[in-house]
Amino acid sequence: MFSKNIIQRFATMASQFSDRNAFCINETHYTYGDFWTLVSKIRTLLNTLDLVDQKIGLVVNDDLETYASIFAIWMQGMGYVPLHPKYPIERNLDIVNQADLKKVLDSSLNSGYDSSLVVKTIECETLELTTEILKISDDSLAYILFTSGSTGKPKGVQISFKNLDSFVSAFLDTGFELDHTDKCLQCFDLTFDVSVQSFLIPLIHGASVYTIPHDQIKYSYVFGLLDDHELTFGVFAPSMIRLLKPYFEEIDLKKLRYCILTAEASPVDLVKEWAECIPNAQIFNFYGPTEATIYCVYYEVKVNETIKDANGMLAIGKPFKGLETIILDENLQVVEKGNKGELYVSGNQVTSGYWKNPERNEEAFIILDYNGESKKFYKTGDLCLEDKDNDLLYFGRLDNQVKIQGFRIELGEIEFHARASIGGKNAVAFIYQGQTGGNEIALCLEIDNLDKDAILNSLKAILPSYMVPSKVYNLEKFPLNTSDKVDRKQVINLFV
C-alpha cells in the first residue's frame, strides 16, 4: 500500500532525521524538518481549494516548494500533472486543457498562468500545518506525464499509487541499500519519470537529494556536485556521461556507491571508460517505458567480467520482481529464445492506460493468455531478444520513436508542426550523430526556398528545446517508394 510503504516511511524519516539535510538546491541545504513543515502547510493550502477531481497542475521549478508540493499532493490522496516552466506556454496550456485541470500550483515569482487558474505556493506561508496521515486509495492517480505524441498533441500516461508503490518495492528488491548517510543526485527534469525515482527513493531512506538548477549547464554542474559533495548515488543518461568524457582523466569519484544508467541505450565502450572514474560503484543499466512506471528491466554491469551487449549497447537484463516480459512476432506469437521480436510487459507497474485516449489504448495494450491466466500487456515498440540466460538484449525502436537527451519523443510530432509551418507540405525528421557522439535531430522540408530561421522560430514557439532540430535541409521534391509514399530512408540517406 502506498500509504504504508511510501508516505508512512517518509513521515518516519522526517521525524527521525528532522535536523539532517533532505535537499541541496542551488547550493542551499534544507533539512527534513524544513521540508516536512512546508509539505504540511501546502497540504493546508490544498484543503482550501476543494478540488473534486483529485488532480492538480504543478509548475515544476527547481525549488523546495515544488518538491514539497508533490508530497503534499500525494499525502492528500491526489495526483499532479507536471508543467515545465521553460516549455512554451501554449504547449503547457494544451496539457492543462487535456487533463481538465482546474488549478495549477506555482512557486514562480511571476506566474505565466491566468490568476483564476494559478495558486501560488507562497500563499501557504501563514497557514497552519496539516499532519494527519490519510488513507490513500491505491487506485487513485499519483501523476500524469504527458509525453510526445505523433498527432502533434502530447499524450498523458496516468500512473496510479499502486503502480508507483509496486515500482518502489521492485526497485528495492534489486538490492539497493540506502540510508541517511547517502547523498543522491537528482539531475532529471520533473516532467521526466526518472526524476521520481531520483528524489523518492532517497527521501524514504532519510538520504539527501542534490538537484540541478534550470539555468545551469547540466553536465558541468553534475560533475561539480559529484566531486564537491562526494555523492554516493547517481542516475545518469549516457548522453550526459558522454559530455563528461573530455574530463575523465581528472574524474575520480571514489565515494560513488551506485551508478544507474538509463533513459537511452548505453554504449559498452563508454561505460567501461566511465567505470574507471567510479572505481567503487556498482553499475546498473535500467530500462523502462513511462507506461511501466520508470523502470521494469535491469542489468548489472560487472566490468571485470563478460558484458552482454547488442550492437555495442548494454543488455537490459531481467524484469523486475512482479513483472512479466515476453517477446512476440508480428502475429503476436512468442518467438523462440534467441530470436528478435517486440517486447511486451505486464504487471502491477503497468499503467491502466492513456488519459482519455481510447484509440491509443487500443493500439498499445493487448490481452494475452499467459501461463493459464488472462493478462494485460503493454506493447513497448522495442526490438529485443532473450538469450540463453534469460537476459534481454535491446536492438532499438521498431517505430519512429527516438530518445533525445533522455526524453522519448515522436519524430512525427516534429514533422506535424513543421508541415503546419510550410502550408502542409511534406517534412521528414530524423536523428544523426552529433559531434559529441549523441543523437541530434535534423529536419528536411519539401520546399523550394528555405527560410531556416523562420522555421526554427516557429518550432521553438511550440516545442520544448530538446525537440527543436539542430539542422534543417530542403528538397524540391521528395522521392517516393513503390507504394507512392515518401521514401523516408532515401531522404535520410541524402544527408546522413
N, C-alpha and C positions, 0 to 999 in steps of 0.2 A: 504493500500500500504506500502511495506517495506520501501521505500524512506522516506515517510512522518512519519510513525509510529515508525520507528526504527532509521534510520540514522539522520533525522532532530531532533528527540528528543535527540539523543546522542550529536549532534553538539551544541544544545542549552545548555545542561548540561556542556559541555566542556567550553563553553563561560561564562556561568553564574557562574560556580564554578571552574574557572581556578586555583585558589590558594588552593583548597581543595584536599584532598587525593583521588585519584582514585584507587590506588593499594597499598597493603603492600605485598611485595615479599621478602621472606627471611629476614624479619625484616627491610627492607628498604622501605620507603614511596615514592610514586611518585604521583605528582599532576595531575589533569586533563589537565593542561597546558602542562606538560611534555608529557603526553600521546598523546594529540592532535598533538603536534609538531612531535612526532615520527610517528604517523599514517600518517600525511601529507607527510613526507619525504619518507616513504615506498611506498606511492602511486606514487610519482615521480619515484622511482626505478622501480615499476611495469610498468609504462608507457614506460620505455626503453626496455622492454622485447618483446613487440609486440606479445603477446600470442593470437593466433587466436581462440583457442577452449575455452577460458574464464574459465580455471580452472588451479590450480597450487598446487603442493605438499607443505606441511608445516611441518617441523620438530618441534614438539610441546614441546619445553623446557619450564621450569617454569621461564620465564623472561618477562620483559616488551615488548621486541621486538616481542615475539611470539603473545602476545595478541594484540599488535598494528598491527601486520601483518594480523590478522583475520579481524580487522575493515578496514584496508587499502584494502584488497582483496574485501571485501563486498562493500566498497564505490566506487570501480572501476567496480562494477557490475559483479564480478567474484565469483567463489566458491573455497573452499580449500579442500584438502584431507589430513587429519592429519596422520603423521608418527611418531610413538613414538620412542624417542632416545634410550630407553632401550630394545626395541624389537630386535630380530635377524635381521641383515641387509638383509638376504635372504627373510624373510617374507615381509619386507618393500619394497624391490625391486620387489617382486611379485605384491604388490599393485600398485607400480609405473607403472608396465607393464600393469596390468589390466585396470587402469584408463587412460592409454596412456598419462602420464604426460611428458611434455617437459622440465619443470623446477621445482626445489624444493627450496623453501625459507628455509634458515637455519641460526639460530643465534648462533650455536655452534662455539667454537673457532677452533676446528678441525672437519670438516665435514667428515662423513663416505661415502659420495656420490661422484661420479665422477665429476671432475671440469666442464665438459661440461653440467652437469645436475644441479649442485647446484648454487644458487645465495645467497651470504652471505648478511644478512641484514645490516651488518656493513658498506656495500658499500653506504648506504643512508646518512651517516653522513654529507657529504659535499654538499648534494643536496638541491635544493630549495623546498619550500612547495607547495603541490597541495591541495587546499582547496575547490575547486568547488564541489558543491553537484550535482552529476549526477543523471539523471533519470534512475532508475534500473527496468528492466523487472521482474515482479513478477514470471514469468515462468522460469527464469534462476536459475541455481544451487547455493545454499548457501554453501553446503558442501556435501561430500560423505563420509559416515562412513563405513569402511569395518569391518564386524563382522564375527564371526566364521562360517565356512561352513562345512557340512558333507562330502564333496568331498575331503577335505584336502586343499581347496582354500578358503580364505576369500571371502565373497560376499559383494558387495557395495550397501548400502542403500542411494539413492540420495534424498536429501531434498532441496526443492526449497525455494526461498524467500517468495513465497505465503504460503507454509507450515509453515515456521518459523514465519511470520507475524501473521498467524492465531493462532499459539500456544501462542504467547505473548499476543494477545488480549484475548484469552480464559483464560489463566493463571491469568491475572489481574482481569478478571471478577469473579474469585472465591473469591475475597475480600481482597487480599493482598494490603496493603497501605505502600509504602516505600517513604522515602525522603532522602535528602542529609545528614541527621544525622545518617543514618543506617550504620552498619558495617556488612558485609556479608561474610560468609565462602564459599570458592571455594576449595573443597578438592578432586575433581574428575579429573582423567586423561583427557586430552583434546581429547583423542581418544574415549571417552565415552560421549554420548549426554547430560547427566545431567549436564556436565560442562558448556554447552552453556547457560542453564538457570541460572547457578550459577554465571556467570560473566555478561551476557547480561542484565538481569532484574535489577541488581544494577546500571549498567552504564547508563541506560536510566532514572534513577531517581536521579543521582548525588551522589549516595552512594559509599562507599569504599568496595573494594574486597580484601579479605585476602586469600592468596594461600598457598599451601603446597610444599616445595622443594622436588624434586625426591629422594634426598639422606637421607631424614628424616624418622623415624618411624612414620607412618602416624597418628595413633590414639593418641600417646602421644603428637605429635606436635599440633594436632587439639585441644586437651584439653588445651594446653598452650595458643593457640590463643583465644579460647573461654573465658578463665579466665583472662589472662593478658590484653587483648584488649577490654573486655566486648562486645563481638559481639552480634548483635541483630537478625540476620537471619542466620539459618543454615540448610543445606540439608545433610542428613546422610543416609548411608546404615545401616540397623540394625546390620550387622556383625561388623561395626565399634563401634556402641554403646555397643555391647556385649563385646568388648575388653576393654571398659572403665568401665565395671561393677565392677571390684575389687576396683575402686576408687569412686564409687557412694556416699559413706558416706562423702567424702570430696569435692564433686562437688556441688556448689550452684550458678547457673547461673541465677541470678535474672534479668539481662538485656536482656536475650534472649526473643524476642517477637514472633518469628515464628520458628517452627521446622517442617521440611518436612522429612518424612521417605519414602524411595524409593529404587529402584534397585533390591529388593528381597522381599519375603514375610516377614511381620513384626509380631513377636510373641507378643501377647497381654500382657503376664506377664512381658516381658522385657520392653515394652513400659510403663506400669504402674509404674515400678520402675524408669525408666528414667524420667517420668513426675515429680517425686519428686525433681529431680535435676534442673528442669527448671520450677519453680512454676508459672511464669508469661507468659509462652509461649502458643500460640495456636499451637496445634499439628495436622498435617495432614498426611494421608497416600496417596501417589500418585503412580499411576500405569500407565505404558505406554510402549509399544514396540517401538524400534527405528523407525520402519516403520510408526508410528503415531505421530512422532515428539515429543520426550521427554516424555510428559505425556498426557494422554487423559481421565483419570478417577480419581476421588479423593474422599476422605472420611475424614471428620473432626472428630478427636478423642476427645470426651469430657469425661475426666477421671471420673468425679463425676456422670456420667450418664451411662446407659447401653451401653456397647461397643459391636458392632456386630463383629462376627468372624466366621471362618470356620476352624475347626480342630486346634483351638488355634491361628490362624493367622488373623490379622485385615481384616475387609471388605475393598474392594477397592472403594465402593461407587457409585457415579453417573458420567455420562460422562460430559466432558466439553461442554460449550455452542458451538453450531455449529457442534457437532458430534453426530452420532447415533451409538448405540451399540445394537446388537441382539445376542441371544444365539440359536444356531442351533444344531440339532441332526446329526447323520451320514448321513441322507438322505437329509440334507440341509433344514429341516423343522423346523420352530420356535417351541421351546419347551414351554410347559406351565410354567407359573410363579411358581417358587419353585422347578423346575426340573433342573438337571445339563445338560450342553452341552458345545459346543465350542463357545468361544466369538469371535464375528466379529465386526469390527469397520469401520465406513465410515465418510467422511467429508473432509474439506479443509486441515486438518493437515496430512492426509494420503498420503504417498509417491506415486508418479506416477509409481514406480516400481524399481526393482534392476538394477544396472548398467550393461548393455549388458548381461543380463541373462534371455532370454525369457522363458526358461524352468522353472526356479524358479518363474518367474512372473505368469506363468500359474497355478502353484501349489498354490501360496499364495493369489491370488486375484480372486474374483468371482463377477459377475454382478447379482444383485437381484432386483426384483420388490419390492420396499419398499414404502408404503403409496402412491401407484399410480405412483411412479417415478422409473426409472431405475437407480440404484446406484451401484457404485463400492465399495466392502467391502474387507477389509484385514482380512485374516484368522490368528488369533493370535496363535492358538495352545494351548490356555489356557482353562482349565476346570473351568467353573463358573456357578453360578445360580443367578437369580434375585429374591429378596424376595418381600414380600407384599408391602414394602415401596419403591420399585423400586431401592433398593441398590443392587449392585453386590457383591457377595461373591466369593473369589478366592480359588480354590482347587488344584492348581498346574498345571504342564505341562502335555499335552496329549502325547507328543512325547519324544524324548531322549535329549531334550534341558534342560540345567540347568543353575542356576546362581551361580557363584563363585566370592566372593569379589565384588559383584555388577555387574560383567560382565556376559553377556549372552553368553554361549558357547555351541557348539555341541560336545557331547561326541564322536560322530562319527569322528570328526576331529582328536582327540587324538588317537583314535583307528586306523585311517588311517595311521598316521605317525608311530605308534607303530608297526603295521603289516609290514610296509616297513623296519623297523629296524631288524626284525626277519625273513626275507625272505618270507613275505606274509602269515605267519601263523595267526591263529585267535587271536584276542585281544578283551577284554571287559573292558571298562572304566565305573566306577560308582562312586557315591558320598557316603560319610559316614560322620557321625557327629564327628568332631574333639574334642579335649579336651576343647576348648573354647566354644563349642556348635555350631560353624559354619560349613557350608558344606566344605568338602575337597574331593579331587579326589584320587581314588585308581584305579589300573590297574592290570588286570590279563591276563597273556600270556599263550598260549598253546604251551609250550616248556618243554623239559626235564631239561636242566640245565639253571639256571637263573643267568645272569651277570647283577645284578641290576644297578651297576654304569655305565656300558656301555649303557644300555637302557636309563637311565636318562640323561646321557650326550648327547645322540643323540637327545632326545626330547628338551633339553634345547637349543640346537643349532637351533631349528626350531620354537619352540612355545614360546609365552610370559610366564613369570614366573607363572602367576595365572592359567595356563593350564597344568603345569607340575605336575604329580601325586606325592603325598607325601608318598604313599605306593604302592609297586609293589609285586604281587604274581605270582605264576605259577602253572599250572596243566599239567599233562602229556597228558590228553585228555579231551576236553570239553564235557559236556553232551549235548545231542540233544533232541529236542522236537518231537512231533508226525509228524511234517512236515519236519523232518530231518534238522531243523535249529538249530543253537546254542541256547540252553535254557539259556538266559541271567539271568532270575530270579534265576534259580538254581545255576548258577555260583556265582552270587552276594550273595545268601543266605549262601554259604560256608564260607564267610568272614565277613558278617555283622550280 
